[in-house]
């Protein structure tokens, strides 16, 4: 049965080769038992200048006519052996014939379709005797043309004002993260010593901090550690307040910040982050584009016939996305429209984080329309 299968396969290959009008192959791939003694009317070797001369002789022996296409002023054959290079293997058949017979057997294509004529000018004068001509379709084309036809997106360059705002909001966020870390470490020490307040005190209120500094369950050294962490929190509170004051001064008179703070659920920090990282809302073509830039679009993971949600897109500024998610949580508690959407999603079994992301996504889309209209 195996022999019959091989015979049928060979017959199928022979049938295909006999009926084919054009055969595509590498130069060395033609030297195969599959082709047998077949001869061809015409062989065209593309990029012939990058093929060694022995490689070109294989199709030459099977063809009545040969066309070598290439440019010997560009890349030569790749020959690893230095000795072979010295023996002439680095010179292609194309280059040898073009040098020996010149215009008797060569034809130069003078019109090029790739580059601006100013870029073309150097190679034309250095290698082609100023014979090259740029086609009208590329003669004056610029990188800016790619944006006009939608081939590449326009890159937004933030102003110096926006770059300064980004530094300020990033510095403020760093202080907030350090304060949170100090609070977590203080809480961990209290939990390790099973220290609990004698009455229901809200964490990180003045009364709670006074209790934490003198909790009787703490050892002498643990009490010192907690005291140091509480002092660090107080110090960082002051630094955060100073950063807030600096941001207020920097954005004083900024109309966009004023419009953002006029939005329900948007406070100073949200407005500052949006102003710093979004900048000009009109640079986005749609609200959907803004939502994706903010990292609020869902990501789909597909494999074969399986499709699954994979959270939110990862290519975004994490501070911007986190700020909008926090704003969405506020909106889902205070604004009727977003309260209804959040409850609807939760009723369908969606986790709270998914509901908040959905609220943030739709809110960002609406925000784009309002900001662009204003």
Secondary structure, DSSP 4 states (H G I P E B T S, - for coil): -HHHHHHHHHHHHHHHHHH-S-----TGGGSSTTTTT--EEEEEETTGGGS-HHHHHHHHTTEEEEEE---TTS-------HHHIIIIITS-HHHHHHHHHGGGT-----EESSS-HHHHHHHHHHHSTT--EE-TTTTT--HHHHHHTTSSPPPP---HHHHHHHHHHHHHHHHHHHHHHHHHHHHHHHHHTT---SS---TTSHHHHHHHHT-TTS-HHHHHHHHHHHHHHHHHHHHHHHHHHHHHHHTTT-HHHHHHHTSTT--HHHHHHHHHHT--GGGSSSHHHHHHHTT-SEEEEEETTEEEEEEE-SSS-HHHHHHHHHHHHHHHHH-HHHHHHHHHHHHTT--HHHHHHHHHHHHHHHHHHHHHH-
